[in-house]
């Protein structure tokens, strides 16, 4: 497989920091290595689709969805890696990842991290409660959820190009996400301190939820950091 340029779509700034120390704004692209482009899309399907198409326009010949995800099944802890074989859209559309690329990644990464190869599903909204997560898992058979990978997969499929997703669990099945904390993040996942302080003052019962969310995200980021550091970049792209 002749891949001249790998395009990586990442939604949040803190996720992008595992790939580059160069500060990125929403809608910006950086070449982190020769032939490796990273685009900071912001959160959600539309932004991810725009990012994927922009990377194709820049010459990318393979697409990778990189970042965190929510766990939908028991035993999937923060920092666990989900390397999905399929991605399910919110409309139940099914996208298969590139088989040889996926297998190459799996062989390289397994053993160093808790790795699961099972379906990843798209949600158009943040799932706040364990009940919402269980219901989505029951409907789809997926073990993890995010808001961008299906859009990237669709763009790759339409262009006839290979696609994979690397997603690390940042919130678990049993975790209820604090609404006041989530409202403190902007579309790039950047935490705005004044909003956080206001939310926690108004809802002090959510402080422990914020601490857990932060702790789990740090664990997820460490896994992403480890994958990026160990890759030397060449293994991330299909061959």
Secondary structure, DSSP 8 states (H G I E B T S, - for coil): ---S-EEEEE-SHHHHTTT-SS---TT-EEEEETTEEEEE--SSHHHHHHHHHHHHHTT-SEEEEEEEEEE-STT--TT-EE--SEEE-TTS-EEE--HHHHHHHHHHHBTTB-EE-S-EEE-SS---SHHHHHHHHHHH--SEEESSHHHHHHHHHHHT-EEEEEEEEEE-TT----HHHHTTB-TTS-B-HHHHHHHHHH-GGGHHHHHHHHHHHHHHHHHHHHHHHHHTTTTTS--
